[in-house]
Amino acid sequence: MTILIKGDEIDDLVAKYCAITGVKNKSEAVRQALAAQISALSAKESLADRIAAIQSRAAASGIAADGRDDKAFMDAMWGED
């Protein structure tokens, strides 16, 4: 499949990538950059997983939700009681 990408800014970015990495072929530079970005995004931990890890560490250190609603307390702290 052929892809045509036009634009001076894109050409400048590819040229900078080639200069930094030493890649001589622009198609190979684009392939490498896209593969690296896809790999980085695929390896990124989801928000749900990050929150679960924080909750797990908090529970392990004795911090746990007690089921209370702190809205009234927070409102009073902000002077909105």
PDB file of N, CA, C and O in Angstrom:
ATOM      1  N   MET A   1       0.850  -1.167   0.000  1.00  0.00           N
ATOM      2  CA  MET A   1       0.000   0.000   0.000  1.00  0.00           C
ATOM      3  C   MET A   1       0.899   1.234   0.000  1.00  0.00           C
ATOM      4  O   MET A   1       1.889   1.300   0.729  1.00  0.00           O
ATOM      5  N   THR A   2       0.543   2.183  -0.811  1.00  0.00           N
ATOM      6  CA  THR A   2       1.298   3.421  -0.913  1.00  0.00           C
ATOM      7  C   THR A   2       0.610   4.499  -0.092  1.00  0.00           C
ATOM      8  O   THR A   2      -0.618   4.590  -0.058  1.00  0.00           O
ATOM      9  N   ILE A   3       1.414   5.303   0.562  1.00  0.00           N
ATOM     10  CA  ILE A   3       0.882   6.428   1.323  1.00  0.00           C
ATOM     11  C   ILE A   3       1.650   7.668   0.910  1.00  0.00           C
ATOM     12  O   ILE A   3       2.876   7.647   0.808  1.00  0.00           O
ATOM     13  N   LEU A   4       0.927   8.741   0.676  1.00  0.00           N
ATOM     14  CA  LEU A   4       1.541  10.001   0.286  1.00  0.00           C
ATOM     15  C   LEU A   4       1.239  11.011   1.385  1.00  0.00           C
ATOM     16  O   LEU A   4       0.080  11.309   1.674  1.00  0.00           O
ATOM     17  N   ILE A   5       2.286  11.523   1.982  1.00  0.00           N
ATOM     18  CA  ILE A   5       2.137  12.501   3.048  1.00  0.00           C
ATOM     19  C   ILE A   5       2.791  13.785   2.572  1.00  0.00           C
ATOM     20  O   ILE A   5       3.984  13.815   2.268  1.00  0.00           O
ATOM     21  N   LYS A   6       2.000  14.841   2.510  1.00  0.00           N
ATOM     22  CA  LYS A   6       2.511  16.126   2.047  1.00  0.00           C
ATOM     23  C   LYS A   6       2.590  17.093   3.207  1.00  0.00           C
ATOM     24  O   LYS A   6       1.797  17.025   4.146  1.00  0.00           O
ATOM     25  N   GLY A   7       3.535  17.977   3.135  1.00  0.00           N
ATOM     26  CA  GLY A   7       3.626  19.045   4.123  1.00  0.00           C
ATOM     27  C   GLY A   7       5.064  19.303   4.524  1.00  0.00           C
ATOM     28  O   GLY A   7       5.828  18.379   4.804  1.00  0.00           O
ATOM     29  N   ASP A   8       5.415  20.575   4.546  1.00  0.00           N
ATOM     30  CA  ASP A   8       6.781  20.960   4.900  1.00  0.00           C
ATOM     31  C   ASP A   8       7.107  20.593   6.349  1.00  0.00           C
ATOM     32  O   ASP A   8       8.222  20.166   6.651  1.00  0.00           O
ATOM     33  N   GLU A   9       6.141  20.759   7.232  1.00  0.00           N
ATOM     34  CA  GLU A   9       6.376  20.453   8.646  1.00  0.00           C
ATOM     35  C   GLU A   9       6.665  18.959   8.829  1.00  0.00           C
ATOM     36  O   GLU A   9       7.558  18.580   9.588  1.00  0.00           O
ATOM     37  N   ILE A  10       5.909  18.127   8.133  1.00  0.00           N
ATOM     38  CA  ILE A  10       6.133  16.679   8.230  1.00  0.00           C
ATOM     39  C   ILE A  10       7.490  16.319   7.659  1.00  0.00           C
ATOM     40  O   ILE A  10       8.215  15.508   8.234  1.00  0.00           O
ATOM     41  N   ASP A  11       7.834  16.916   6.536  1.00  0.00           N
ATOM     42  CA  ASP A  11       9.140  16.650   5.924  1.00  0.00           C
ATOM     43  C   ASP A  11      10.267  17.079   6.863  1.00  0.00           C
ATOM     44  O   ASP A  11      11.280  16.388   6.972  1.00  0.00           O
ATOM     45  N   ASP A  12      10.096  18.213   7.538  1.00  0.00           N
ATOM     46  CA  ASP A  12      11.104  18.677   8.501  1.00  0.00           C
ATOM     47  C   ASP A  12      11.219  17.705   9.685  1.00  0.00           C
ATOM     48  O   ASP A  12      12.324  17.396  10.132  1.00  0.00           O
ATOM     49  N   LEU A  13      10.082  17.228  10.185  1.00  0.00           N
ATOM     50  CA  LEU A  13      10.110  16.277  11.302  1.00  0.00           C
ATOM     51  C   LEU A  13      10.814  14.981  10.914  1.00  0.00           C
ATOM     52  O   LEU A  13      11.606  14.441  11.686  1.00  0.00           O
ATOM     53  N   VAL A  14      10.521  14.490   9.722  1.00  0.00           N
ATOM     54  CA  VAL A  14      11.169  13.256   9.261  1.00  0.00           C
ATOM     55  C   VAL A  14      12.661  13.483   9.068  1.00  0.00           C
ATOM     56  O   VAL A  14      13.470  12.618   9.400  1.00  0.00           O
ATOM     57  N   ALA A  15      13.023  14.626   8.540  1.00  0.00           N
ATOM     58  CA  ALA A  15      14.442  14.935   8.350  1.00  0.00           C
ATOM     59  C   ALA A  15      15.166  15.021   9.696  1.00  0.00           C
ATOM     60  O   ALA A  15      16.290  14.535   9.823  1.00  0.00           O
ATOM     61  N   LYS A  16      14.535  15.633  10.700  1.00  0.00           N
ATOM     62  CA  LYS A  16      15.140  15.708  12.036  1.00  0.00           C
ATOM     63  C   LYS A  16      15.277  14.319  12.642  1.00  0.00           C
ATOM     64  O   LYS A  16      16.296  14.000  13.254  1.00  0.00           O
ATOM     65  N   TYR A  17      14.236  13.484  12.468  1.00  0.00           N
ATOM     66  CA  TYR A  17      14.289  12.111  12.980  1.00  0.00           C
ATOM     67  C   TYR A  17      15.450  11.356  12.328  1.00  0.00           C
ATOM     68  O   TYR A  17      16.202  10.655  13.005  1.00  0.00           O
ATOM     69  N   CYS A  18      15.589  11.504  11.015  1.00  0.00           N
ATOM     70  CA  CYS A  18      16.679  10.836  10.301  1.00  0.00           C
ATOM     71  C   CYS A  18      18.038  11.327  10.806  1.00  0.00           C
ATOM     72  O   CYS A  18      18.959  10.527  10.976  1.00  0.00           O
ATOM     73  N   ALA A  19      18.168  12.613  11.043  1.00  0.00           N
ATOM     74  CA  ALA A  19      19.432  13.168  11.523  1.00  0.00           C
ATOM     75  C   ALA A  19      19.770  12.646  12.912  1.00  0.00           C
ATOM     76  O   ALA A  19      20.928  12.344  13.200  1.00  0.00           O
ATOM     77  N   ILE A  20      18.774  12.539  13.765  1.00  0.00           N
ATOM     78  CA  ILE A  20      19.007  12.080  15.141  1.00  0.00           C
ATOM     79  C   ILE A  20      19.317  10.592  15.191  1.00  0.00           C
ATOM     80  O   ILE A  20      20.198  10.158  15.934  1.00  0.00           O
ATOM     81  N   THR A  21      18.588   9.808  14.395  1.00  0.00           N
ATOM     82  CA  THR A  21      18.731   8.349  14.466  1.00  0.00           C
ATOM     83  C   THR A  21      19.753   7.787  13.486  1.00  0.00           C
ATOM     84  O   THR A  21      20.213   6.656  13.641  1.00  0.00           O
ATOM     85  N   GLY A  22      20.102   8.567  12.491  1.00  0.00           N
ATOM     86  CA  GLY A  22      21.039   8.071  11.487  1.00  0.00           C
ATOM     87  C   GLY A  22      20.378   7.251  10.391  1.00  0.00           C
ATOM     88  O   GLY A  22      21.067   6.676   9.548  1.00  0.00           O
ATOM     89  N   VAL A  23      19.058   7.192  10.392  1.00  0.00           N
ATOM     90  CA  VAL A  23      18.324   6.462   9.354  1.00  0.00           C
ATOM     91  C   VAL A  23      18.415   7.267   8.062  1.00  0.00           C
ATOM     92  O   VAL A  23      18.191   8.477   8.056  1.00  0.00           O
ATOM     93  N   LYS A  24      18.746   6.586   6.974  1.00  0.00           N
ATOM     94  CA  LYS A  24      18.925   7.268   5.691  1.00  0.00           C
ATOM     95  C   LYS A  24      17.637   7.308   4.867  1.00  0.00           C
ATOM     96  O   LYS A  24      17.455   8.214   4.053  1.00  0.00           O
ATOM     97  N   ASN A  25      16.753   6.347   5.066  1.00  0.00           N
ATOM     98  CA  ASN A  25      15.550   6.201   4.272  1.00  0.00           C
ATOM     99  C   ASN A  25      14.360   6.799   5.028  1.00  0.00           C
ATOM    100  O   ASN A  25      14.089   6.414   6.166  1.00  0.00           O
ATOM    101  N   LYS A  26      13.654   7.736   4.399  1.00  0.00           N
ATOM    102  CA  LYS A  26      12.537   8.398   5.071  1.00  0.00           C
ATOM    103  C   LYS A  26      11.398   7.427   5.376  1.00  0.00           C
ATOM    104  O   LYS A  26      10.740   7.551   6.409  1.00  0.00           O
ATOM    105  N   SER A  27      11.167   6.479   4.502  1.00  0.00           N
ATOM    106  CA  SER A  27      10.104   5.490   4.757  1.00  0.00           C
ATOM    107  C   SER A  27      10.450   4.662   5.990  1.00  0.00           C
ATOM    108  O   SER A  27       9.578   4.369   6.808  1.00  0.00           O
ATOM    109  N   GLU A  28      11.711   4.288   6.124  1.00  0.00           N
ATOM    110  CA  GLU A  28      12.150   3.523   7.301  1.00  0.00           C
ATOM    111  C   GLU A  28      12.042   4.381   8.559  1.00  0.00           C
ATOM    112  O   GLU A  28      11.701   3.876   9.629  1.00  0.00           O
ATOM    113  N   ALA A  29      12.330   5.672   8.431  1.00  0.00           N
ATOM    114  CA  ALA A  29      12.214   6.574   9.575  1.00  0.00           C
ATOM    115  C   ALA A  29      10.770   6.655  10.048  1.00  0.00           C
ATOM    116  O   ALA A  29      10.505   6.600  11.249  1.00  0.00           O
ATOM    117  N   VAL A  30       9.841   6.786   9.117  1.00  0.00           N
ATOM    118  CA  VAL A  30       8.422   6.846   9.466  1.00  0.00           C
ATOM    119  C   VAL A  30       7.989   5.517  10.087  1.00  0.00           C
ATOM    120  O   VAL A  30       7.254   5.514  11.074  1.00  0.00           O
ATOM    121  N   ARG A  31       8.433   4.387   9.526  1.00  0.00           N
ATOM    122  CA  ARG A  31       8.088   3.074  10.055  1.00  0.00           C
ATOM    123  C   ARG A  31       8.570   2.927  11.491  1.00  0.00           C
ATOM    124  O   ARG A  31       7.824   2.475  12.359  1.00  0.00           O
ATOM    125  N   GLN A  32       9.822   3.310  11.739  1.00  0.00           N
ATOM    126  CA  GLN A  32      10.388   3.202  13.087  1.00  0.00           C
ATOM    127  C   GLN A  32       9.656   4.099  14.082  1.00  0.00           C
ATOM    128  O   GLN A  32       9.347   3.678  15.197  1.00  0.00           O
ATOM    129  N   ALA A  33       9.382   5.331  13.673  1.00  0.00           N
ATOM    130  CA  ALA A  33       8.713   6.271  14.572  1.00  0.00           C
ATOM    131  C   ALA A  33       7.307   5.791  14.914  1.00  0.00           C
ATOM    132  O   ALA A  33       6.896   5.854  16.072  1.00  0.00           O
ATOM    133  N   LEU A  34       6.577   5.317  13.931  1.00  0.00           N
ATOM    134  CA  LEU A  34       5.224   4.814  14.185  1.00  0.00           C
ATOM    135  C   LEU A  34       5.257   3.558  15.051  1.00  0.00           C
ATOM    136  O   LEU A  34       4.444   3.415  15.964  1.00  0.00           O
ATOM    137  N   ALA A  35       6.176   2.658  14.776  1.00  0.00           N
ATOM    138  CA  ALA A  35       6.286   1.422  15.567  1.00  0.00           C
ATOM    139  C   ALA A  35       6.615   1.747  17.024  1.00  0.00           C
ATOM    140  O   ALA A  35       6.062   1.137  17.939  1.00  0.00           O
ATOM    141  N   ALA A  36       7.513   2.704  17.236  1.00  0.00           N
ATOM    142  CA  ALA A  36       7.887   3.089  18.599  1.00  0.00           C
ATOM    143  C   ALA A  36       6.705   3.726  19.322  1.00  0.00           C
ATOM    144  O   ALA A  36       6.475   3.442  20.498  1.00  0.00           O
ATOM    145  N   GLN A  37       5.964   4.570  18.642  1.00  0.00           N
ATOM    146  CA  GLN A  37       4.818   5.233  19.255  1.00  0.00           C
ATOM    147  C   GLN A  37       3.707   4.227  19.581  1.00  0.00           C
ATOM    148  O   GLN A  37       3.095   4.302  20.646  1.00  0.00           O
ATOM    149  N   ILE A  38       3.452   3.298  18.675  1.00  0.00           N
ATOM    150  CA  ILE A  38       2.442   2.263  18.918  1.00  0.00           C
ATOM    151  C   ILE A  38       2.849   1.400  20.101  1.00  0.00           C
ATOM    152  O   ILE A  38       2.013   1.055  20.936  1.00  0.00           O
ATOM    153  N   SER A  39       4.116   1.054  20.178  1.00  0.00           N
ATOM    154  CA  SER A  39       4.624   0.257  21.301  1.00  0.00           C
ATOM    155  C   SER A  39       4.468   1.000  22.619  1.00  0.00           C
ATOM    156  O   SER A  39       4.054   0.413  23.618  1.00  0.00           O
ATOM    157  N   ALA A  40       4.795   2.278  22.628  1.00  0.00           N
ATOM    158  CA  ALA A  40       4.687   3.087  23.842  1.00  0.00           C
ATOM    159  C   ALA A  40       3.237   3.211  24.287  1.00  0.00           C
ATOM    160  O   ALA A  40       2.945   3.090  25.477  1.00  0.00           O
ATOM    161  N   LEU A  41       2.334   3.448  23.360  1.00  0.00           N
ATOM    162  CA  LEU A  41       0.925   3.583  23.704  1.00  0.00           C
ATOM    163  C   LEU A  41       0.319   2.259  24.162  1.00  0.00           C
ATOM    164  O   LEU A  41      -0.549   2.241  25.035  1.00  0.00           O
ATOM    165  N   SER A  42       0.769   1.160  23.580  1.00  0.00           N
ATOM    166  CA  SER A  42       0.261  -0.161  23.959  1.00  0.00           C
ATOM    167  C   SER A  42       0.730  -0.554  25.354  1.00  0.00           C
ATOM    168  O   SER A  42       0.020  -1.256  26.074  1.00  0.00           O
ATOM    169  N   ALA A  43       1.903  -0.113  25.731  1.00  0.00           N
ATOM    170  CA  ALA A  43       2.474  -0.473  27.030  1.00  0.00           C
ATOM    171  C   ALA A  43       1.963   0.423  28.156  1.00  0.00           C
ATOM    172  O   ALA A  43       2.189   0.138  29.332  1.00  0.00           O
ATOM    173  N   LYS A  44       1.279   1.496  27.796  1.00  0.00           N
ATOM    174  CA  LYS A  44       0.801   2.452  28.795  1.00  0.00           C
ATOM    175  C   LYS A  44      -0.271   1.803  29.671  1.00  0.00           C
ATOM    176  O   LYS A  44      -1.224   1.199  29.177  1.00  0.00           O
ATOM    177  N   GLU A  45      -0.089   1.944  30.969  1.00  0.00           N
ATOM    178  CA  GLU A  45      -1.024   1.373  31.931  1.00  0.00           C
ATOM    179  C   GLU A  45      -2.318   2.190  31.929  1.00  0.00           C
ATOM    180  O   GLU A  45      -2.284   3.420  31.874  1.00  0.00           O
ATOM    181  N   SER A  46      -3.446   1.504  31.990  1.00  0.00           N
ATOM    182  CA  SER A  46      -4.725   2.201  31.973  1.00  0.00           C
ATOM    183  C   SER A  46      -4.950   2.950  33.282  1.00  0.00           C
ATOM    184  O   SER A  46      -4.341   2.632  34.304  1.00  0.00           O
ATOM    185  N   LEU A  47      -5.816   3.931  33.240  1.00  0.00           N
ATOM    186  CA  LEU A  47      -6.156   4.698  34.436  1.00  0.00           C
ATOM    187  C   LEU A  47      -6.750   3.782  35.508  1.00  0.00           C
ATOM    188  O   LEU A  47      -6.424   3.913  36.688  1.00  0.00           O
ATOM    189  N   ALA A  48      -7.610   2.868  35.102  1.00  0.00           N
ATOM    190  CA  ALA A  48      -8.222   1.943  36.060  1.00  0.00           C
ATOM    191  C   ALA A  48      -7.163   1.098  36.764  1.00  0.00           C
ATOM    192  O   ALA A  48      -7.253   0.869  37.970  1.00  0.00           O
ATOM    193  N   ASP A  49      -6.158   0.634  36.013  1.00  0.00           N
ATOM    194  CA  ASP A  49      -5.086  -0.164  36.609  1.00  0.00           C
ATOM    195  C   ASP A  49      -4.235   0.671  37.565  1.00  0.00           C
ATOM    196  O   ASP A  49      -3.834   0.193  38.626  1.00  0.00           O
ATOM    197  N   ARG A  50      -3.957   1.936  37.181  1.00  0.00           N
ATOM    198  CA  ARG A  50      -3.170   2.804  38.059  1.00  0.00           C
ATOM    199  C   ARG A  50      -3.918   3.100  39.349  1.00  0.00           C
ATOM    200  O   ARG A  50      -3.320   3.104  40.425  1.00  0.00           O
ATOM    201  N   ILE A  51      -5.222   3.347  39.251  1.00  0.00           N
ATOM    202  CA  ILE A  51      -6.021   3.612  40.443  1.00  0.00           C
ATOM    203  C   ILE A  51      -6.086   2.378  41.329  1.00  0.00           C
ATOM    204  O   ILE A  51      -5.981   2.486  42.550  1.00  0.00           O
ATOM    205  N   ALA A  52      -6.259   1.202  40.725  1.00  0.00           N
ATOM    206  CA  ALA A  52      -6.306  -0.041  41.503  1.00  0.00           C
ATOM    207  C   ALA A  52      -5.007  -0.250  42.273  1.00  0.00           C
ATOM    208  O   ALA A  52      -5.030  -0.693  43.421  1.00  0.00           O
ATOM    209  N   ALA A  53      -3.887   0.063  41.654  1.00  0.00           N
ATOM    210  CA  ALA A  53      -2.592  -0.096  42.330  1.00  0.00           C
ATOM    211  C   ALA A  53      -2.473   0.865  43.513  1.00  0.00           C
ATOM    212  O   ALA A  53      -1.971   0.489  44.572  1.00  0.00           O
ATOM    213  N   ILE A  54      -2.933   2.098  43.334  1.00  0.00           N
ATOM    214  CA  ILE A  54      -2.896   3.078  44.427  1.00  0.00           C
ATOM    215  C   ILE A  54      -3.806   2.636  45.568  1.00  0.00           C
ATOM    216  O   ILE A  54      -3.436   2.722  46.739  1.00  0.00           O
ATOM    217  N   GLN A  55      -4.992   2.164  45.217  1.00  0.00           N
ATOM    218  CA  GLN A  55      -5.920   1.690  46.246  1.00  0.00           C
ATOM    219  C   GLN A  55      -5.349   0.487  46.994  1.00  0.00           C
ATOM    220  O   GLN A  55      -5.531   0.360  48.205  1.00  0.00           O
ATOM    221  N   SER A  56      -4.673  -0.376  46.284  1.00  0.00           N
ATOM    222  CA  SER A  56      -4.069  -1.554  46.904  1.00  0.00           C
ATOM    223  C   SER A  56      -2.969  -1.145  47.885  1.00  0.00           C
ATOM    224  O   SER A  56      -2.888  -1.675  48.993  1.00  0.00           O
ATOM    225  N   ARG A  57      -2.121  -0.193  47.468  1.00  0.00           N
ATOM    226  CA  ARG A  57      -1.071   0.283  48.370  1.00  0.00           C
ATOM    227  C   ARG A  57      -1.663   0.981  49.586  1.00  0.00           C
ATOM    228  O   ARG A  57      -1.163   0.820  50.699  1.00  0.00           O
ATOM    229  N   ALA A  58      -2.723   1.755  49.382  1.00  0.00           N
ATOM    230  CA  ALA A  58      -3.374   2.438  50.497  1.00  0.00           C
ATOM    231  C   ALA A  58      -3.965   1.428  51.472  1.00  0.00           C
ATOM    232  O   ALA A  58      -3.816   1.580  52.684  1.00  0.00           O
ATOM    233  N   ALA A  59      -4.627   0.408  50.962  1.00  0.00           N
ATOM    234  CA  ALA A  59      -5.219  -0.622  51.821  1.00  0.00           C
ATOM    235  C   ALA A  59      -4.134  -1.366  52.589  1.00  0.00           C
ATOM    236  O   ALA A  59      -4.315  -1.689  53.763  1.00  0.00           O
ATOM    237  N   ALA A  60      -3.003  -1.642  51.933  1.00  0.00           N
ATOM    238  CA  ALA A  60      -1.902  -2.349  52.588  1.00  0.00           C
ATOM    239  C   ALA A  60      -1.292  -1.528  53.723  1.00  0.00           C
ATOM    240  O   ALA A  60      -0.752  -2.086  54.679  1.00  0.00           O
ATOM    241  N   SER A  61      -1.381  -0.198  53.613  1.00  0.00           N
ATOM    242  CA  SER A  61      -0.831   0.651  54.673  1.00  0.00           C
ATOM    243  C   SER A  61      -1.893   1.063  55.693  1.00  0.00           C
ATOM    244  O   SER A  61      -1.644   1.908  56.552  1.00  0.00           O
ATOM    245  N   GLY A  62      -3.079   0.458  55.592  1.00  0.00           N
ATOM    246  CA  GLY A  62      -4.116   0.687  56.594  1.00  0.00           C
ATOM    247  C   GLY A  62      -5.115   1.772  56.270  1.00  0.00           C
ATOM    248  O   GLY A  62      -5.976   2.085  57.092  1.00  0.00           O
ATOM    249  N   ILE A  63      -5.019   2.345  55.098  1.00  0.00           N
ATOM    250  CA  ILE A  63      -5.973   3.375  54.700  1.00  0.00           C
ATOM    251  C   ILE A  63      -7.085   2.694  53.917  1.00  0.00           C
ATOM    252  O   ILE A  63      -6.832   2.048  52.900  1.00  0.00           O
ATOM    253  N   ALA A  64      -8.312   2.840  54.391  1.00  0.00           N
ATOM    254  CA  ALA A  64      -9.436   2.216  53.704  1.00  0.00           C
ATOM    255  C   ALA A  64     -10.657   3.116  53.800  1.00  0.00           C
ATOM    256  O   ALA A  64     -10.828   3.838  54.782  1.00  0.00           O
ATOM    257  N   ALA A  65     -11.492   3.073  52.794  1.00  0.00           N
ATOM    258  CA  ALA A  65     -12.736   3.843  52.813  1.00  0.00           C
ATOM    259  C   ALA A  65     -13.636   3.292  53.905  1.00  0.00           C
ATOM    260  O   ALA A  65     -13.783   2.079  54.054  1.00  0.00           O
ATOM    261  N   ASP A  66     -14.240   4.204  54.669  1.00  0.00           N
ATOM    262  CA  ASP A  66     -15.112   3.751  55.748  1.00  0.00           C
ATOM    263  C   ASP A  66     -16.589   3.904  55.389  1.00  0.00           C
ATOM    264  O   ASP A  66     -17.458   3.615  56.213  1.00  0.00           O
ATOM    265  N   GLY A  67     -16.876   4.347  54.189  1.00  0.00           N
ATOM    266  CA  GLY A  67     -18.252   4.459  53.735  1.00  0.00           C
ATOM    267  C   GLY A  67     -18.924   5.774  54.098  1.00  0.00           C
ATOM    268  O   GLY A  67     -20.071   6.008  53.717  1.00  0.00           O
ATOM    269  N   ARG A  68     -18.227   6.633  54.828  1.00  0.00           N
ATOM    270  CA  ARG A  68     -18.822   7.911  55.200  1.00  0.00           C
ATOM    271  C   ARG A  68     -18.809   8.874  54.020  1.00  0.00           C
ATOM    272  O   ARG A  68     -17.959   8.796  53.132  1.00  0.00           O
ATOM    273  N   ASP A  69     -19.765   9.770  54.038  1.00  0.00           N
ATOM    274  CA  ASP A  69     -19.837  10.826  53.038  1.00  0.00           C
ATOM    275  C   ASP A  69     -19.213  12.085  53.645  1.00  0.00           C
ATOM    276  O   ASP A  69     -19.708  12.591  54.652  1.00  0.00           O
ATOM    277  N   ASP A  70     -18.159  12.583  53.059  1.00  0.00           N
ATOM    278  CA  ASP A  70     -17.443  13.730  53.597  1.00  0.00           C
ATOM    279  C   ASP A  70     -17.914  15.060  53.000  1.00  0.00           C
ATOM    280  O   ASP A  70     -17.272  16.088  53.214  1.00  0.00           O
ATOM    281  N   LYS A  71     -19.026  15.056  52.256  1.00  0.00           N
ATOM    282  CA  LYS A  71     -19.478  16.281  51.602  1.00  0.00           C
ATOM    283  C   LYS A  71     -19.743  17.392  52.606  1.00  0.00           C
ATOM    284  O   LYS A  71     -19.305  18.522  52.393  1.00  0.00           O
ATOM    285  N   ALA A  72     -20.440  17.105  53.681  1.00  0.00           N
ATOM    286  CA  ALA A  72     -20.745  18.140  54.669  1.00  0.00           C
ATOM    287  C   ALA A  72     -19.455  18.711  55.255  1.00  0.00           C
ATOM    288  O   ALA A  72     -19.344  19.922  55.447  1.00  0.00           O
ATOM    289  N   PHE A  73     -18.491  17.856  55.538  1.00  0.00           N
ATOM    290  CA  PHE A  73     -17.199  18.304  56.074  1.00  0.00           C
ATOM    291  C   PHE A  73     -16.487  19.204  55.064  1.00  0.00           C
ATOM    292  O   PHE A  73     -15.991  20.272  55.421  1.00  0.00           O
ATOM    293  N   MET A  74     -16.439  18.774  53.810  1.00  0.00           N
ATOM    294  CA  MET A  74     -15.759  19.554  52.773  1.00  0.00           C
ATOM    295  C   MET A  74     -16.463  20.894  52.556  1.00  0.00           C
ATOM    296  O   MET A  74     -15.804  21.921  52.395  1.00  0.00           O
ATOM    297  N   ASP A  75     -17.797  20.889  52.551  1.00  0.00           N
ATOM    298  CA  ASP A  75     -18.542  22.136  52.398  1.00  0.00           C
ATOM    299  C   ASP A  75     -18.218  23.096  53.532  1.00  0.00           C
ATOM    300  O   ASP A  75     -18.027  24.289  53.300  1.00  0.00           O
ATOM    301  N   ALA A  76     -18.154  22.585  54.756  1.00  0.00           N
ATOM    302  CA  ALA A  76     -17.834  23.428  55.911  1.00  0.00           C
ATOM    303  C   ALA A  76     -16.421  23.982  55.795  1.00  0.00           C
ATOM    304  O   ALA A  76     -16.180  25.135  56.152  1.00  0.00           O
ATOM    305  N   MET A  77     -15.492  23.187  55.308  1.00  0.00           N
ATOM    306  CA  MET A  77     -14.114  23.642  55.158  1.00  0.00           C
ATOM    307  C   MET A  77     -14.013  24.795  54.134  1.00  0.00           C
ATOM    308  O   MET A  77     -13.168  25.681  54.266  1.00  0.00           O
ATOM    309  N   TRP A  78     -14.875  24.764  53.132  1.00  0.00           N
ATOM    310  CA  TRP A  78     -14.873  25.814  52.107  1.00  0.00           C
ATOM    311  C   TRP A  78     -15.824  26.951  52.469  1.00  0.00           C
ATOM    312  O   TRP A  78     -16.004  27.884  51.687  1.00  0.00           O
ATOM    313  N   GLY A  79     -16.427  26.875  53.644  1.00  0.00           N
ATOM    314  CA  GLY A  79     -17.336  27.942  54.070  1.00  0.00           C
ATOM    315  C   GLY A  79     -18.670  27.910  53.347  1.00  0.00           C
ATOM    316  O   GLY A  79     -19.327  28.941  53.208  1.00  0.00           O
ATOM    317  N   GLU A  80     -19.072  26.743  52.887  1.00  0.00           N
ATOM    318  CA  GLU A  80     -20.326  26.610  52.131  1.00  0.00           C
ATOM    319  C   GLU A  80     -21.369  25.856  52.939  1.00  0.00           C
ATOM    320  O   GLU A  80     -22.210  25.166  52.364  1.00  0.00           O
ATOM    321  N   ASP A  81     -21.330  25.975  54.266  1.00  0.00           N
ATOM    322  CA  ASP A  81     -22.275  25.218  55.082  1.00  0.00           C
ATOM    323  C   ASP A  81     -23.554  25.924  55.265  1.00  0.00           C
ATOM    324  O   ASP A  81     -24.453  25.411  55.931  1.00  0.00           O
TER     325      ASP A  81
END
